[in-house]
Amino acid sequence: MNFETDENLLRGIEGAEDAAVYKLTDEIALVQTVDFFTPIVDDPYLFGQIAAANALSDIYAMGADPITALNIVTFDLELGLDVLSEIIRGGSDKVNEAGALIVGGHTIEDKEPKYGLAATGIVHPDKFFSNSTAKAGDLLVLTKPLGLGILATALKGKAVSEAEIMAAIDSARSLNRQASLAMRKVGANSCTDVTGFGLLGHLAEMMRGSQKAARIYVKDLPVLEGALDFARMGMVPGGAHSNRKHVSKTAEISPEIEPAMIDILFDPETSGGLLISIASEKADSLMEELKKRGAFGRIIGEIFEAEEPKIEVV
């Protein structure tokens, strides 16, 4: 069977979607994704939580509910099995918080530890969200502040301690579950999550898929405390430069914006928020629903028609 042309494959690899969607019945579709990475914090338990929340985020971006997950681990045994146990415990606790189950996994020896999940969710075949269905007139809502990649770089450089950036760590290890539920209740047109390609990288994918243009207002961007200061010091991960190069032909950035804020725009986030494109008349309702559920939300821009996909940053 050629799954690339299977009529039940509702979303595959062709559209840079956050996850694949495969129809099982008229009522149920599977949503599948995988993500894993090297530690961005020193505490193994926190690392496990962040990695799990990051992997589950793709499920939530599709408007689905996670049901199972498989651990993916590479580990250096010289670090001690107690460290491995804490990583897996962190991931397991986060999966349990999501109402899902760890049902297995695979571990190999490697000098560089890595952890993440292959996650599966379910959604109604007609009710999942895509990153390619934004509409002109929509407003863009972001559900977590930006800058974790920069703070993680500062942490690796010993310029800051985990205790000093715990608010950022708490943001990274928080699930996008409530934001997803709010989006589903109010109704949105399109959604993606902000992770390794940065805000503008993921927004560029949304614009290419939707054949629309976006305008981002820098003054409205939420930024994690300390991230802008460290960006000004040059503590910017290499991925930010790669992201900027990748999106350079799509993004038009005002020359009045300071270089450090531009670094924030391209920062390779880990377990960032959902980026939701929603009809303007529903935006207030979404913000109210997010607040009601204890989730963060900020309107950061808008969608408009253009001759070709692009992003304006002003």
One Martini backbone bead per residue (centre of mass of N, CA, C, O) as a GRO file, in nm:
protein
  314
    1MET     BB    1   0.096   0.037   0.023
    2ASN     BB    2   0.044   0.382  -0.055
    3PHE     BB    3   0.041   0.629   0.181
    4GLU     BB    4   0.071   0.894   0.003
    5THR     BB    5  -0.228   0.799  -0.150
    6ASP     BB    6  -0.403   0.758   0.081
    7GLU     BB    7  -0.725   0.853   0.166
    8ASN     BB    8  -0.665   0.833   0.492
    9LEU     BB    9  -0.445   1.048   0.448
   10LEU     BB   10  -0.490   1.369   0.563
   11ARG     BB   11  -0.186   1.398   0.684
   12GLY     BB   12   0.151   1.456   0.597
   13ILE     BB   13   0.471   1.555   0.464
   14GLU     BB   14   0.399   1.787   0.245
   15GLY     BB   15   0.300   2.044   0.468
   16ALA     BB   16   0.450   2.083   0.742
   17GLU     BB   17   0.326   1.942   0.963
   18ASP     BB   18   0.310   1.844   1.298
   19ALA     BB   19   0.127   1.597   1.196
   20ALA     BB   20  -0.019   1.300   1.141
   21VAL     BB   21  -0.326   1.194   0.962
   22TYR     BB   22  -0.534   0.896   1.026
   23LYS     BB   23  -0.802   0.727   0.909
   24LEU     BB   24  -1.019   0.481   1.058
   25THR     BB   25  -1.290   0.634   1.087
   26ASP     BB   26  -1.563   0.850   1.096
   27GLU     BB   27  -1.456   0.924   1.417
   28ILE     BB   28  -1.142   0.829   1.374
   29ALA     BB   29  -0.809   0.966   1.419
   30LEU     BB   30  -0.476   0.956   1.380
   31VAL     BB   31  -0.201   1.107   1.568
   32GLN     BB   32   0.146   1.158   1.460
   33THR     BB   33   0.464   1.182   1.645
   34VAL     BB   34   0.816   1.312   1.674
   35ASP     BB   35   1.050   1.390   1.955
   36PHE     BB   36   1.402   1.486   2.013
   37PHE     BB   37   1.672   1.577   2.256
   38THR     BB   38   1.889   1.753   2.412
   39PRO     BB   39   1.981   1.900   2.682
   40ILE     BB   40   1.873   2.229   2.839
   41VAL     BB   41   1.913   2.107   3.122
   42ASP     BB   42   2.039   1.963   3.419
   43ASP     BB   43   1.782   1.851   3.515
   44PRO     BB   44   1.646   1.546   3.446
   45TYR     BB   45   1.347   1.585   3.514
   46LEU     BB   46   1.302   1.847   3.357
   47PHE     BB   47   1.388   1.738   3.087
   48GLY     BB   48   1.164   1.525   3.062
   49GLN     BB   49   0.929   1.725   3.070
   50ILE     BB   50   1.003   1.902   2.828
   51ALA     BB   51   1.021   1.680   2.611
   52ALA     BB   52   0.728   1.584   2.641
   53ALA     BB   53   0.580   1.851   2.592
   54ASN     BB   54   0.698   1.892   2.310
   55ALA     BB   55   0.581   1.637   2.174
   56LEU     BB   56   0.274   1.690   2.252
   57SER     BB   57   0.228   1.960   2.099
   58ASP     BB   58   0.156   1.845   1.818
   59ILE     BB   59  -0.114   1.730   1.905
   60TYR     BB   60  -0.243   1.999   2.002
   61ALA     BB   61  -0.215   2.156   1.729
   62MET     BB   62  -0.436   1.946   1.597
   63GLY     BB   63  -0.671   1.902   1.818
   64ALA     BB   64  -0.573   1.669   2.004
   65ASP     BB   65  -0.553   1.359   2.194
   66PRO     BB   66  -0.353   1.197   2.388
   67ILE     BB   67  -0.277   0.832   2.454
   68THR     BB   68   0.024   0.765   2.354
   69ALA     BB   69   0.375   0.661   2.434
   70LEU     BB   70   0.724   0.659   2.330
   71ASN     BB   71   1.032   0.611   2.421
   72ILE     BB   72   1.333   0.809   2.347
   73VAL     BB   73   1.676   0.686   2.397
   74THR     BB   74   1.992   0.827   2.481
   75PHE     BB   75   2.282   0.683   2.669
   76ASP     BB   76   2.523   0.728   2.927
   77LEU     BB   77   2.616   0.506   3.170
   78GLU     BB   78   2.824   0.695   3.325
   79LEU     BB   79   2.590   0.880   3.452
   80GLY     BB   80   2.370   0.693   3.545
   81LEU     BB   81   2.066   0.542   3.621
   82ASP     BB   82   1.944   0.773   3.791
   83VAL     BB   83   1.929   0.975   3.559
   84LEU     BB   84   1.751   0.813   3.369
   85SER     BB   85   1.515   0.779   3.564
   86GLU     BB   86   1.448   1.087   3.580
   87ILE     BB   87   1.383   1.138   3.288
   88ILE     BB   88   1.151   0.927   3.266
   89ARG     BB   89   0.982   1.040   3.498
   90GLY     BB   90   0.926   1.314   3.374
   91GLY     BB   91   0.783   1.207   3.120
   92SER     BB   92   0.565   1.037   3.261
   93ASP     BB   93   0.429   1.264   3.423
   94LYS     BB   94   0.345   1.429   3.172
   95VAL     BB   95   0.176   1.213   3.032
   96ASN     BB   96  -0.021   1.175   3.264
   97GLU     BB   97  -0.122   1.469   3.265
   98ALA     BB   98  -0.241   1.421   2.963
   99GLY     BB   99  -0.389   1.125   2.976
  100ALA     BB  100  -0.161   0.926   2.913
  101LEU     BB  101   0.061   0.657   2.788
  102ILE     BB  102   0.325   0.458   2.858
  103VAL     BB  103   0.413   0.169   2.622
  104GLY     BB  104   0.728   0.229   2.577
  105GLY     BB  105   1.045   0.170   2.390
  106HIS     BB  106   1.390   0.305   2.328
  107THR     BB  107   1.740   0.214   2.396
  108ILE     BB  108   2.065   0.370   2.359
  109GLU     BB  109   2.394   0.405   2.335
  110ASP     BB  110   2.536   0.735   2.420
  111LYS     BB  111   2.728   1.013   2.482
  112GLU     BB  112   2.457   1.167   2.398
  113PRO     BB  113   2.191   1.268   2.538
  114LYS     BB  114   1.845   1.164   2.472
  115TYR     BB  115   1.494   1.287   2.456
  116GLY     BB  116   1.159   1.143   2.390
  117LEU     BB  117   0.870   1.110   2.162
  118ALA     BB  118   0.621   0.886   2.048
  119ALA     BB  119   0.309   1.016   1.952
  120THR     BB  120  -0.046   0.951   2.019
  121GLY     BB  121  -0.360   1.046   1.878
  122ILE     BB  122  -0.698   1.181   1.877
  123VAL     BB  123  -0.949   1.252   1.617
  124HIS     BB  124  -1.162   1.394   1.427
  125PRO     BB  125  -1.152   1.398   1.082
  126ASP     BB  126  -1.317   1.701   1.084
  127LYS     BB  127  -1.143   1.848   1.359
  128PHE     BB  128  -0.876   1.925   1.269
  129PHE     BB  129  -0.575   2.102   1.259
  130SER     BB  130  -0.400   2.335   1.052
  131ASN     BB  131  -0.120   2.519   0.893
  132SER     BB  132  -0.310   2.583   0.599
  133THR     BB  133  -0.593   2.774   0.711
  134ALA     BB  134  -0.557   3.062   0.689
  135LYS     BB  135  -0.717   3.389   0.708
  136ALA     BB  136  -0.816   3.670   0.608
  137GLY     BB  137  -0.839   3.865   0.917
  138ASP     BB  138  -0.682   3.730   1.105
  139LEU     BB  139  -0.557   3.650   1.419
  140LEU     BB  140  -0.265   3.625   1.627
  141VAL     BB  141  -0.195   3.368   1.871
  142LEU     BB  142   0.008   3.341   2.164
  143THR     BB  143   0.081   3.089   2.444
  144LYS     BB  144   0.395   3.178   2.466
  145PRO     BB  145   0.680   3.285   2.538
  146LEU     BB  146   0.991   3.399   2.434
  147GLY     BB  147   1.350   3.265   2.462
  148LEU     BB  148   1.461   2.978   2.551
  149GLY     BB  149   1.714   2.934   2.377
  150ILE     BB  150   1.874   3.168   2.504
  151LEU     BB  151   1.861   3.073   2.799
  152ALA     BB  152   1.999   2.799   2.746
  153THR     BB  153   2.265   2.925   2.654
  154ALA     BB  154   2.322   3.072   2.921
  155LEU     BB  155   2.328   2.814   3.092
  156LYS     BB  156   2.567   2.676   2.944
  157GLY     BB  157   2.749   2.949   3.006
  158LYS     BB  158   2.701   3.028   3.318
  159ALA     BB  159   2.512   3.305   3.332
  160VAL     BB  160   2.295   3.108   3.461
  161SER     BB  161   2.047   2.966   3.650
  162GLU     BB  162   1.782   2.769   3.699
  163ALA     BB  163   1.652   2.939   3.923
  164GLU     BB  164   1.653   3.212   3.743
  165ILE     BB  165   1.471   3.036   3.502
  166MET     BB  166   1.205   2.892   3.608
  167ALA     BB  167   0.980   3.031   3.450
  168ALA     BB  168   1.077   2.916   3.176
  169ILE     BB  169   1.066   2.618   3.252
  170ASP     BB  170   0.766   2.613   3.320
  171SER     BB  171   0.676   2.682   3.035
  172ALA     BB  172   0.811   2.436   2.888
  173ARG     BB  173   0.658   2.209   3.085
  174SER     BB  174   0.400   2.303   2.976
  175LEU     BB  175   0.112   2.234   2.850
  176ASN     BB  176  -0.107   2.274   2.552
  177ARG     BB  177  -0.392   2.183   2.640
  178GLN     BB  178  -0.560   2.439   2.718
  179ALA     BB  179  -0.517   2.586   2.451
  180SER     BB  180  -0.648   2.369   2.276
  181LEU     BB  181  -0.928   2.368   2.412
  182ALA     BB  182  -0.989   2.664   2.357
  183MET     BB  183  -0.971   2.651   2.049
  184ARG     BB  184  -1.195   2.439   2.014
  185LYS     BB  185  -1.431   2.593   2.146
  186VAL     BB  186  -1.418   2.856   1.965
  187GLY     BB  187  -1.255   2.849   1.702
  188ALA     BB  188  -1.031   2.793   1.439
  189ASN     BB  189  -0.832   2.801   1.138
  190SER     BB  190  -0.529   2.779   1.266
  191CYS     BB  191  -0.225   2.573   1.351
  192THR     BB  192   0.072   2.588   1.555
  193ASP     BB  193   0.398   2.536   1.676
  194VAL     BB  194   0.671   2.669   1.873
  195THR     BB  195   0.997   2.579   1.785
  196GLY     BB  196   1.293   2.522   1.619
  197PHE     BB  197   1.209   2.757   1.390
  198GLY     BB  198   1.053   2.954   1.521
  199LEU     BB  199   0.830   3.190   1.476
  200LEU     BB  200   0.895   3.257   1.169
  201GLY     BB  201   0.922   2.968   1.065
  202HIS     BB  202   0.629   2.870   1.134
  203LEU     BB  203   0.482   3.104   0.995
  204ALA     BB  204   0.588   3.048   0.711
  205GLU     BB  205   0.447   2.776   0.681
  206MET     BB  206   0.161   2.888   0.712
  207MET     BB  207   0.174   3.082   0.466
  208ARG     BB  208   0.239   2.877   0.247
  209GLY     BB  209  -0.010   2.693   0.296
  210SER     BB  210  -0.226   2.949   0.281
  211GLN     BB  211  -0.155   3.189   0.095
  212LYS     BB  212  -0.035   3.420   0.291
  213ALA     BB  213  -0.009   3.701   0.513
  214ALA     BB  214   0.196   3.857   0.773
  215ARG     BB  215   0.168   4.063   1.077
  216ILE     BB  216   0.410   4.173   1.310
  217TYR     BB  217   0.414   4.301   1.650
  218VAL     BB  218   0.668   4.364   1.856
  219LYS     BB  219   0.521   4.510   2.099
  220ASP     BB  220   0.341   4.225   2.146
  221LEU     BB  221   0.566   4.049   2.234
  222PRO     BB  222   0.640   3.779   2.426
  223VAL     BB  223   0.905   3.774   2.680
  224LEU     BB  224   1.132   3.634   2.851
  225GLU     BB  225   1.304   3.679   3.118
  226GLY     BB  226   1.630   3.783   2.993
  227ALA     BB  227   1.648   3.726   2.684
  228LEU     BB  228   1.721   4.007   2.571
  229ASP     BB  229   1.983   4.050   2.731
  230PHE     BB  230   2.134   3.797   2.618
  231ALA     BB  231   2.114   3.880   2.322
  232ARG     BB  232   2.289   4.139   2.362
  233MET     BB  233   2.542   3.943   2.448
  234GLY     BB  234   2.529   3.689   2.226
  235MET     BB  235   2.332   3.451   2.347
  236VAL     BB  236   2.297   3.269   2.061
  237PRO     BB  237   2.183   3.027   1.891
  238GLY     BB  238   2.259   2.878   1.592
  239GLY     BB  239   1.960   2.828   1.501
  240ALA     BB  240   1.884   3.127   1.454
  241HIS     BB  241   2.062   3.166   1.199
  242SER     BB  242   1.931   2.944   1.032
  243ASN     BB  243   1.643   3.055   1.041
  244ARG     BB  244   1.704   3.325   0.906
  245LYS     BB  245   1.804   3.211   0.638
  246HIS     BB  246   1.542   3.049   0.567
  247VAL     BB  247   1.344   3.329   0.596
  248SER     BB  248   1.462   3.577   0.433
  249LYS     BB  249   1.254   3.570   0.176
  250THR     BB  250   0.985   3.620   0.366
  251ALA     BB  251   1.106   3.837   0.557
  252GLU     BB  252   1.008   4.174   0.667
  253ILE     BB  253   1.223   4.386   0.847
  254SER     BB  254   1.244   4.640   1.032
  255PRO     BB  255   1.512   4.864   1.086
  256GLU     BB  256   1.404   4.950   1.388
  257ILE     BB  257   1.481   4.676   1.487
  258GLU     BB  258   1.649   4.520   1.709
  259PRO     BB  259   1.868   4.261   1.701
  260ALA     BB  260   1.769   4.106   1.957
  261MET     BB  261   1.472   4.078   1.859
  262ILE     BB  262   1.539   3.916   1.610
  263ASP     BB  263   1.648   3.674   1.766
  264ILE     BB  264   1.374   3.606   1.894
  265LEU     BB  265   1.222   3.540   1.625
  266PHE     BB  266   1.453   3.289   1.570
  267ASP     BB  267   1.430   3.126   1.811
  268PRO     BB  268   1.484   2.796   1.916
  269GLU     BB  269   1.239   2.655   2.045
  270THR     BB  270   1.118   2.484   2.344
  271SER     BB  271   0.815   2.426   2.411
  272GLY     BB  272   0.616   2.608   2.289
  273GLY     BB  273   0.357   2.758   2.167
  274LEU     BB  274   0.075   2.841   2.025
  275LEU     BB  275  -0.025   2.927   1.685
  276ILE     BB  276  -0.314   3.122   1.626
  277SER     BB  277  -0.569   3.136   1.376
  278ILE     BB  278  -0.827   3.390   1.406
  279ALA     BB  279  -1.103   3.529   1.399
  280SER     BB  280  -1.158   3.844   1.506
  281GLU     BB  281  -1.447   3.785   1.644
  282LYS     BB  282  -1.296   3.546   1.837
  283ALA     BB  283  -1.055   3.654   2.005
  284ASP     BB  284  -1.182   3.735   2.276
  285SER     BB  285  -1.289   3.453   2.343
  286LEU     BB  286  -1.013   3.319   2.353
  287MET     BB  287  -0.888   3.490   2.576
  288GLU     BB  288  -1.099   3.412   2.788
  289GLU     BB  289  -1.053   3.104   2.777
  290LEU     BB  290  -0.758   3.104   2.855
  291LYS     BB  291  -0.794   3.241   3.128
  292LYS     BB  292  -0.993   3.033   3.248
  293ARG     BB  293  -0.756   2.796   3.205
  294GLY     BB  294  -0.464   2.927   3.274
  295ALA     BB  295  -0.374   3.057   3.003
  296PHE     BB  296  -0.181   3.195   2.776
  297GLY     BB  297  -0.221   3.519   2.586
  298ARG     BB  298  -0.136   3.680   2.258
  299ILE     BB  299  -0.168   3.935   2.041
  300ILE     BB  300   0.067   3.967   1.741
  301GLY     BB  301  -0.133   3.967   1.477
  302GLU     BB  302  -0.192   3.931   1.113
  303ILE     BB  303  -0.395   3.855   0.827
  304PHE     BB  304  -0.328   3.874   0.465
  305GLU     BB  305  -0.335   3.961   0.151
  306ALA     BB  306  -0.120   3.835  -0.122
  307GLU     BB  307   0.073   3.747  -0.388
  308GLU     BB  308   0.265   3.633  -0.159
  309PRO     BB  309   0.422   3.484   0.074
  310LYS     BB  310   0.455   3.663   0.395
  311ILE     BB  311   0.649   3.872   0.633
  312GLU     BB  312   0.575   4.130   0.861
  313VAL     BB  313   0.791   4.340   1.066
  314VAL     BB  314   0.695   4.624   1.308
   0.00000   0.00000   0.00000
